[in-house]
Amino acid sequence: MHFHREKLVPLGGPDGGNGGKGGDVILRGNAQLWTLLHLKYRKHVIASPGKPGEEQNRTGADGKDEILEVPLGTVARRAETGEIICEINADGEEFVLTPGGRGGKGNAHFATATNQAPTYAQPGEPGREEWIVLELKLLADVGLVGFPNAGKSTLLSAVTAAKPKIADYPFTTLTPQLGVVAYRDGRSFVMADIPGIIEGAAEGRGLGIRFLRHIERNSLLLFVIPADSKDIAAEYQILLKELEKYNPELLDKKRLLAVSKADLLDEELTEALAAELPADVESVFISAITGQGITQLKDLIWKRLH
């Protein structure tokens, strides 16, 4: 609130300017980022407040926006309700996560013919405070789905330059791994190795529930079941059931079945197993060690993706 005063103008009119708007907290997609690690220890993100209005109808400066760069596939949720606020899926895409408060109006704004000297100004909106959870869902063309120790990591290391941890025991993979698969004529697609799912994963057993969300973003699901499994068709159905319990929409995705460790089989065993495979999904026998079926698998994946 301010009134104009200068020499020879002892009773000037109101000239209080409006306050500036508070800064926004903005999410911006960045294709060069792959994790949210840079935000791990940044618990509080505070945009600066707007400046107050000044005399001579000068508007206060707006507060500086706080821009958080995040990888593609980032989902923002309200901490209390779990409600999804936004998903960032494109490079450079921006979303105002928490808007700054509007600046108040100065007393000059309230001057009228009947009230030419208002002695009040409007206060600015208070700052908004909220807890928001950011989570990352991997964006990949192909997601590897299977039980622990099915050979998913070995396959990923064989067809990409990714170097996942590989060992002969369950739950070797504790974090999702991404790799780029080179295809013909310089083309490529992205493959994600997701930690093994166990029966009951959708209810929280094992590690599966923590990583099932990554499967939601894959265009195609590649089920990997080893050739030395007791019953390939039964294992495939268990995996399907876990996906359905977690999110029924996952069953609408394109699917392929790769029978890994095929180097353990002779021709007769391969034919016998092929007859028992599920009829509702295309399948291929592969060996990441010898390279058997890998080219055929890439062709199948490319065909289904396009």
Number of C-alpha atoms within 10 A of each C-alpha: 19 23 20 15 15 9 5 7 9 10 11 13 17 24 23 26 24 28 25 22 25 26 23 24 20 17 24 22 22 19 15 11 13 16 17 14 10 11 14 8 7 8 8 8 12 16 20 18 22 23 18 22 24 17 18 15 19 15 21 18 17 20 19 17 18 17 18 16 19 27 24 25 22 23 18 20 18 14 13 10 7 11 11 14 14 16 21 21 19 14 14 15 13 19 18 16 18 19 18 25 19 19 26 22 22 30 25 25 17 17 16 10 6 7 9 13 19 19 15 14 19 15 14 20 13 12 17 12 11 9 10 17 13 16 15 19 21 25 23 22 19 27 27 25 27 27 23 22 21 24 23 31 25 21 21 23 18 18 19 16 13 18 14 20 13 16 13 10 10 13 18 16 21 15 15 16 18 23 20 17 19 15 14 9 6 6 9 14 17 16 25 27 28 26 29 26 25 19 16 16 21 21 12 13 13 16 19 24 18 16 19 21 18 19 25 21 18 23 17 23 24 24 24 27 26 24 23 14 13 9 14 20 15 13 19 19 12 17 19 17 17 21 22 15 14 17 15 12 11 19 13 9 13 16 21 20 23 24 25 27 23 24 16 12 14 9 8 8 12 16 11 10 16 15 9 11 18 15 10 8 11 12 20 17 24 24 22 21 13 12 14 17 18 19 13 13 19 18 14 15 20 17 9 13 13 5
